[in-house]
């Protein structure tokens, strides 16, 4: 993969990489550091993957984020300070973090990869190293748990009135079906669903299209240029040996 293809590939996916890592670390400074390291490692290994191979990128990001989490626990937010997220990220991501703060790390990660990054089930399975049945089970549990947090007193019937919504809460809906639901909720076409369902999908509709903070985007651009410039400088002497 040449520089032009690499940059197009990375920048078209940078927002999703950023928010995936953010959901793992929940700290803007650490997230930006890990995203930069992810891009640097992908740049070094760019000949080993294609310009559509996002699984490779997310596996690298996951590895680096877990290393960072193991060494930077003192910076990690606690539930009591979760509202501080408003200072460095958008309110929709803040809402997602609050709704998932009581979940296990892998539950929040699987939900992020599906709802925000929109990876297919088999791709999520590869990234988190779990079987597809386990991924489906996690999605089902987490979706119901998040819905219950949105509306603690609401009655959940499994949304059997809508076949796709029922599959969604069973963890078995496809990415394409979920996109269809997002479209329905953006148009408010589904009149037979609860307010909790609508809020859930409107949240994921906004998050799925969210851009990283502009200051992070600008800093990341500068760092990518430096990474590639540094790589070019290091190879320059070898060319003329």
C-alpha positions as a Markdown table, in Angstrom:
| # | Residue | x | y | z |
|---|---|---|---|---|
| 1 | Unk | 0.0 | 0.0 | 0.0 |
| 2 | Unk | 1.6 | 3.3 | -1.1 |
| 3 | Unk | 1.5 | 6.5 | 0.9 |
| 4 | Unk | -1.5 | 8.0 | -0.9 |
| 5 | Unk | -3.7 | 4.9 | -0.4 |
| 6 | Unk | -2.5 | 4.6 | 3.2 |
| 7 | Unk | -3.5 | 8.1 | 4.1 |
| 8 | Unk | -6.9 | 7.8 | 2.4 |
| 9 | Unk | -7.5 | 4.5 | 4.2 |
| 10 | Unk | -6.5 | 5.9 | 7.6 |
| 11 | Unk | -8.2 | 9.2 | 7.4 |
| 12 | Unk | -11.5 | 7.7 | 6.2 |
| 13 | Unk | -11.4 | 5.5 | 9.3 |
| 14 | Unk | -9.7 | 7.8 | 11.9 |
| 15 | Unk | -12.9 | 8.9 | 13.6 |
| 16 | Unk | -13.9 | 5.3 | 14.2 |
| 17 | Unk | -10.5 | 4.3 | 15.4 |
| 18 | Unk | -10.5 | 7.2 | 17.8 |
| 19 | Unk | -13.9 | 6.4 | 19.3 |
| 20 | Unk | -13.1 | 2.8 | 19.6 |
| 21 | Unk | -10.0 | 3.5 | 21.6 |
| 22 | Unk | -11.8 | 6.1 | 23.6 |
| 23 | Unk | -14.4 | 3.6 | 24.6 |
| 24 | Unk | -11.5 | 1.4 | 25.9 |
| 25 | Unk | -9.6 | 4.1 | 27.7 |
| 26 | Unk | -12.1 | 6.9 | 28.3 |
| 27 | Unk | -9.3 | 9.4 | 28.4 |
| 28 | Unk | -8.7 | 11.8 | 25.6 |
| 29 | Unk | -4.9 | 12.2 | 26.1 |
| 30 | Unk | -4.3 | 8.5 | 26.2 |
| 31 | Unk | -6.7 | 7.9 | 23.3 |
| 32 | Unk | -4.8 | 10.2 | 21.1 |
| 33 | Unk | -1.5 | 8.7 | 22.1 |
| 34 | Unk | -2.8 | 5.2 | 21.3 |
| 35 | Unk | -4.3 | 6.2 | 18.0 |
| 36 | Unk | -1.0 | 7.8 | 16.9 |
| 37 | Unk | 0.9 | 4.6 | 17.9 |
| 38 | Unk | -1.7 | 2.5 | 16.0 |
| 39 | Unk | -1.2 | 4.6 | 12.9 |
| 40 | Unk | 2.5 | 4.4 | 13.2 |
| 41 | Unk | 2.5 | 0.6 | 13.5 |
| 42 | Unk | 0.1 | 0.3 | 10.6 |
| 43 | Unk | 2.4 | 2.6 | 8.5 |
| 44 | Unk | 5.4 | 0.3 | 9.3 |
| 45 | Unk | 3.4 | -2.8 | 8.4 |
| 46 | Unk | 1.4 | -1.2 | 5.5 |
| 47 | Unk | 2.6 | -3.8 | 3.0 |
| 48 | Unk | 1.1 | -6.6 | 5.0 |
| 49 | Unk | -2.6 | -5.6 | 4.7 |
| 50 | Unk | -5.0 | -4.2 | 2.1 |
| 51 | Unk | -6.7 | -0.8 | 2.0 |
| 52 | Unk | -9.9 | -2.3 | 3.2 |
| 53 | Unk | -8.6 | -4.5 | 6.1 |
| 54 | Unk | -10.0 | -2.7 | 9.1 |
| 55 | Unk | -9.7 | -5.8 | 11.3 |
| 56 | Unk | -5.9 | -5.5 | 11.2 |
| 57 | Unk | -6.1 | -1.9 | 12.3 |
| 58 | Unk | -8.5 | -2.5 | 15.2 |
| 59 | Unk | -6.5 | -5.5 | 16.5 |
| 60 | Unk | -3.5 | -3.3 | 16.7 |
| 61 | Unk | -5.5 | -0.5 | 18.4 |
| 62 | Unk | -6.9 | -3.0 | 20.9 |
| 63 | Unk | -3.4 | -4.4 | 21.7 |
| 64 | Unk | -2.0 | -1.0 | 22.3 |
| 65 | Unk | -5.0 | 0.3 | 24.2 |
| 66 | Unk | -4.8 | -2.7 | 26.6 |
| 67 | Unk | -1.1 | -2.1 | 27.2 |
| 68 | Unk | -1.9 | 1.6 | 27.9 |
| 69 | Unk | -4.8 | 0.6 | 30.3 |
| 70 | Unk | -2.5 | -1.7 | 32.2 |
| 71 | Unk | 0.1 | 1.1 | 32.8 |
| 72 | Unk | -2.2 | 4.2 | 33.1 |
| 73 | Unk | -4.9 | 3.2 | 35.5 |
| 74 | Unk | -4.4 | 6.3 | 37.6 |
| 75 | Unk | -5.7 | 8.4 | 34.8 |
| 76 | Unk | -8.8 | 6.4 | 34.1 |
| 77 | Unk | -12.1 | 8.0 | 34.9 |
| 78 | Unk | -14.3 | 6.8 | 37.7 |
| 79 | Unk | -18.2 | 6.9 | 37.6 |
| 80 | Unk | -18.1 | 9.8 | 40.0 |
| 81 | Unk | -16.1 | 11.9 | 37.5 |
| 82 | Unk | -17.8 | 10.7 | 34.4 |
| 83 | Unk | -19.4 | 14.1 | 33.8 |
| 84 | Unk | -15.9 | 15.5 | 33.2 |
| 85 | Unk | -16.1 | 13.8 | 29.8 |
| 86 | Unk | -18.1 | 16.8 | 28.7 |
| 87 | Unk | -15.0 | 18.8 | 28.8 |
| 88 | Unk | -13.2 | 16.9 | 26.0 |
| 89 | Unk | -15.7 | 15.0 | 23.9 |
| 90 | Unk | -19.2 | 15.3 | 22.5 |
| 91 | Unk | -22.3 | 14.8 | 24.6 |
| 92 | Unk | -23.4 | 11.7 | 22.6 |
| 93 | Unk | -20.2 | 9.9 | 23.4 |
| 94 | Unk | -20.5 | 11.0 | 27.0 |
| 95 | Unk | -24.0 | 9.5 | 27.1 |
| 96 | Unk | -22.6 | 6.2 | 25.6 |
| 97 | Unk | -19.9 | 6.1 | 28.3 |
| 98 | Unk | -22.4 | 6.7 | 31.1 |
| 99 | Unk | -24.7 | 4.0 | 29.8 |
| 100 | Unk | -21.9 | 1.4 | 29.5 |
| 101 | Unk | -19.8 | 2.3 | 32.6 |
| 102 | Unk | -21.2 | -0.6 | 34.6 |
| 103 | Unk | -20.6 | -3.1 | 31.9 |
| 104 | Unk | -17.5 | -5.3 | 31.7 |
| 105 | Unk | -14.8 | -4.0 | 29.4 |
| 106 | Unk | -15.4 | -6.6 | 26.7 |
| 107 | Unk | -19.2 | -5.9 | 26.8 |
| 108 | Unk | -18.6 | -2.2 | 26.2 |
| 109 | Unk | -16.0 | -3.0 | 23.5 |
| 110 | Unk | -18.3 | -5.3 | 21.6 |
| 111 | Unk | -21.1 | -2.8 | 21.7 |
| 112 | Unk | -18.8 | -0.1 | 20.5 |
| 113 | Unk | -17.5 | -2.2 | 17.6 |
| 114 | Unk | -21.0 | -2.9 | 16.5 |
| 115 | Unk | -22.9 | 0.3 | 17.1 |
| 116 | Unk | -20.2 | 2.9 | 16.5 |
| 117 | Unk | -17.6 | 1.2 | 14.2 |
| 118 | Unk | -20.3 | -1.0 | 12.6 |
| 119 | Unk | -18.2 | -4.1 | 12.1 |
| 120 | Unk | -19.8 | -7.4 | 11.0 |
| 121 | Unk | -20.3 | -10.1 | 13.6 |
| 122 | Unk | -17.5 | -12.3 | 12.3 |
| 123 | Unk | -15.1 | -9.3 | 12.2 |
| 124 | Unk | -15.9 | -8.4 | 15.8 |
| 125 | Unk | -15.3 | -12.1 | 16.7 |
| 126 | Unk | -11.8 | -11.8 | 15.2 |
| 127 | Unk | -11.0 | -8.5 | 16.9 |
| 128 | Unk | -12.0 | -9.5 | 20.4 |
| 129 | Unk | -11.0 | -13.2 | 20.0 |
| 130 | Unk | -14.4 | -14.6 | 20.9 |
| 131 | Unk | -16.8 | -17.0 | 19.1 |
| 132 | Unk | -19.7 | -15.5 | 17.1 |
| 133 | Unk | -22.2 | -17.1 | 19.4 |
| 134 | Unk | -20.5 | -15.3 | 22.4 |
| 135 | Unk | -20.6 | -12.0 | 20.5 |
| 136 | Unk | -24.3 | -12.4 | 19.7 |
| 137 | Unk | -25.0 | -13.2 | 23.4 |
| 138 | Unk | -23.0 | -10.2 | 24.5 |
| 139 | Unk | -24.8 | -7.9 | 22.1 |
| 140 | Unk | -28.2 | -9.2 | 23.3 |
| 141 | Unk | -27.4 | -8.7 | 27.0 |
| 142 | Unk | -25.8 | -5.3 | 26.5 |
| 143 | Unk | -28.6 | -3.9 | 24.3 |
| 144 | Unk | -31.2 | -4.9 | 26.8 |
| 145 | Unk | -29.1 | -3.5 | 29.7 |
| 146 | Unk | -28.6 | -0.2 | 28.0 |
| 147 | Unk | -32.3 | 0.1 | 27.2 |
| 148 | Unk | -33.1 | -0.6 | 30.8 |
| 149 | Unk | -30.8 | 2.2 | 31.9 |
| 150 | Unk | -32.5 | 4.6 | 29.5 |
| 151 | Unk | -35.9 | 3.6 | 30.9 |
| 152 | Unk | -35.5 | 1.8 | 34.2 |
| 153 | Unk | -39.3 | 1.6 | 34.8 |
| 154 | Unk | -40.2 | 0.6 | 31.2 |
| 155 | Unk | -41.7 | -2.7 | 30.3 |
| 156 | Unk | -39.6 | -4.6 | 27.8 |
| 157 | Unk | -41.5 | -7.1 | 25.7 |
| 158 | Unk | -38.7 | -7.9 | 23.4 |
| 159 | Unk | -40.2 | -5.7 | 20.7 |
| 160 | Unk | -41.9 | -8.6 | 19.0 |
| 161 | Unk | -44.2 | -6.2 | 17.1 |
| 162 | Unk | -41.2 | -5.5 | 14.8 |
| 163 | Unk | -39.3 | -8.5 | 13.4 |
| 164 | Unk | -36.0 | -6.6 | 12.9 |
| 165 | Unk | -36.1 | -4.9 | 16.3 |
| 166 | Unk | -36.8 | -8.3 | 17.9 |
| 167 | Unk | -33.7 | -9.7 | 16.1 |
| 168 | Unk | -31.7 | -6.6 | 17.3 |
| 169 | Unk | -32.4 | -7.3 | 20.9 |
| 170 | Unk | -31.6 | -11.0 | 20.4 |
| 171 | Unk | -28.2 | -10.0 | 19.1 |
| 172 | Unk | -28.8 | -11.6 | 15.7 |
| 173 | Unk | -29.6 | -8.6 | 13.4 |
| 174 | Unk | -27.3 | -7.9 | 10.6 |
| 175 | Unk | -25.4 | -4.7 | 10.0 |
| 176 | Unk | -27.7 | -4.0 | 7.1 |
| 177 | Unk | -30.8 | -4.6 | 9.2 |
| 178 | Unk | -29.4 | -2.2 | 11.8 |
| 179 | Unk | -28.8 | 0.4 | 9.2 |
| 180 | Unk | -32.4 | 0.0 | 8.2 |
| 181 | Unk | -33.5 | 0.6 | 11.7 |
| 182 | Unk | -31.3 | 3.7 | 12.0 |
| 183 | Unk | -33.0 | 5.0 | 8.9 |
| 184 | Unk | -36.4 | 4.3 | 10.3 |
| 185 | Unk | -35.7 | 6.0 | 13.6 |
| 186 | Unk | -34.1 | 9.0 | 11.9 |
| 187 | Unk | -37.4 | 9.4 | 10.0 |
| 188 | Unk | -39.4 | 8.4 | 13.0 |
| 189 | Unk | -41.3 | 5.9 | 10.8 |
| 190 | Unk | -41.7 | 3.3 | 13.6 |
| 191 | Unk | -44.7 | 4.4 | 15.6 |
| 192 | Unk | -45.2 | 1.2 | 17.5 |
| 193 | Unk | -41.9 | 1.3 | 19.5 |
| 194 | Unk | -41.2 | 2.8 | 22.9 |
| 195 | Unk | -39.4 | 6.0 | 23.6 |
| 196 | Unk | -36.4 | 4.0 | 25.0 |
| 197 | Unk | -36.0 | 2.3 | 21.7 |
| 198 | Unk | -36.1 | 5.5 | 19.8 |
| 199 | Unk | -33.6 | 7.2 | 22.1 |
| 200 | Unk | -31.2 | 4.2 | 21.9 |
| 201 | Unk | -31.2 | 4.3 | 18.1 |
| 202 | Unk | -31.0 | 8.1 | 17.8 |
| 203 | Unk | -28.0 | 8.0 | 20.1 |
| 204 | Unk | -26.2 | 5.4 | 17.9 |
| 205 | Unk | -27.2 | 7.2 | 14.8 |
| 206 | Unk | -25.4 | 10.3 | 16.1 |
| 207 | Unk | -22.4 | 8.5 | 17.4 |
| 208 | Unk | -21.9 | 6.4 | 14.3 |
| 209 | Unk | -21.5 | 9.6 | 12.3 |
| 210 | Unk | -19.5 | 11.6 | 14.9 |
| 211 | Unk | -16.2 | 13.1 | 14.1 |
| 212 | Unk | -13.4 | 13.2 | 16.6 |
| 213 | Unk | -12.7 | 16.6 | 18.3 |
| 214 | Unk | -11.1 | 19.0 | 15.8 |
| 215 | Unk | -8.1 | 19.6 | 18.0 |
| 216 | Unk | -7.4 | 15.9 | 18.1 |
| 217 | Unk | -7.8 | 15.7 | 14.3 |
| 218 | Unk | -5.4 | 18.5 | 13.8 |
| 219 | Unk | -2.8 | 17.0 | 16.1 |
| 220 | Unk | -3.2 | 13.6 | 14.6 |
| 221 | Unk | -2.6 | 15.0 | 11.1 |
| 222 | Unk | 0.6 | 16.6 | 12.2 |
| 223 | Unk | 1.8 | 13.4 | 13.9 |
| 224 | Unk | 1.1 | 11.3 | 10.8 |
| 225 | Unk | 3.1 | 13.7 | 8.7 |
| 226 | Unk | 6.0 | 13.5 | 11.2 |
| 227 | Unk | 5.8 | 9.7 | 11.2 |
| 228 | Unk | 6.0 | 9.5 | 7.5 |
| 229 | Unk | 8.7 | 12.1 | 7.3 |
| 230 | Unk | 10.7 | 10.3 | 10.0 |
| 231 | Unk | 10.4 | 7.1 | 8.0 |
| 232 | Unk | 11.5 | 8.8 | 4.8 |
| 233 | Unk | 14.6 | 10.3 | 6.6 |
| 234 | Unk | 15.6 | 6.9 | 8.0 |
| 235 | Unk | 15.4 | 5.3 | 4.6 |
| 236 | Unk | 17.3 | 8.1 | 2.8 |
| 237 | Unk | 20.8 | 6.9 | 3.8 |
| 238 | Unk | 20.1 | 3.4 | 2.7 |
| 239 | Unk | 19.1 | 4.5 | -0.8 |
| 240 | Unk | 22.5 | 6.0 | -1.4 |
| 241 | Unk | 24.7 | 3.4 | 0.2 |
